[in-house]
């Protein structure tokens, strides 16, 4: 499991903090971000975005909800970026499950989705109070949302 988790991590040693956020956790003091996204295209886009704007972040990737839930328990990430429509266990069920366990109370959540606001209505119970970013606006909106989550994590 450890080797598999390391293979899912983006980047090597910390290359400085381009995001302007003081951080303290993760591997070697690096904050951990877990991305749960089934689209390889969006996995690559988010990986590239984080490598460029958040080189201090250790990014881990899961391609379905079940693997994501298992990785979340193992990694205890600082930030979880999760898609709503996932194979195995959808993002709303995953979020609901995490919220029911005290050990995940400090994990900051960001939801990414291709669903419109009307299409997200059935998932409203799980998405309440969370930043939701539509995939077409990902490049423009994710850095700010992630910076906010990392700042909240750094404050403890």
C-alpha positions, 0 to 999 in steps of 0.5 A: 500500500505504501509503495502504491501511495507513493506512486500516486504522489506528485512531485519530489522534495518541496520546491518552495511555496509558490502559493503564499500559504504557510503549511506544516503537514504531510510528507516532510512537512508538505500538505497532502491533497487527495484528488478523487476523480475518475477522468484522466483528463481532469486528473492531469489538469489538476496535477499540472495546476498544482505542480505549477501553483502549489509545488509544496503540495503532495498530491495523491490521486484515486480514480474511484470513490471506494479507492478514494475513501480507503486512501483518505483513511490511510493518508489523512489528507489536509484537503480532499478534492472530490468529483460528484460523479464517481464509479463505485461510490459517488462523491456525495456518498463519500462526503457524507461518510467522511462527515460522519467520522470525527477523524475526518473533521479537519479535512478541508473539502472542495467539490469539482463537477461537470453538473450544473446547479440544477443537476446538483440538486439531488446532492445538495445535502452532501454539498451544503457549505462546501465550495463547488467548482464546475469543471469548465471553471476549474483553472480559474477557480481551483487555485483560490479555493485550494489556497483558502483550504490550505490557509484554514488547515495551516491555522489548525 
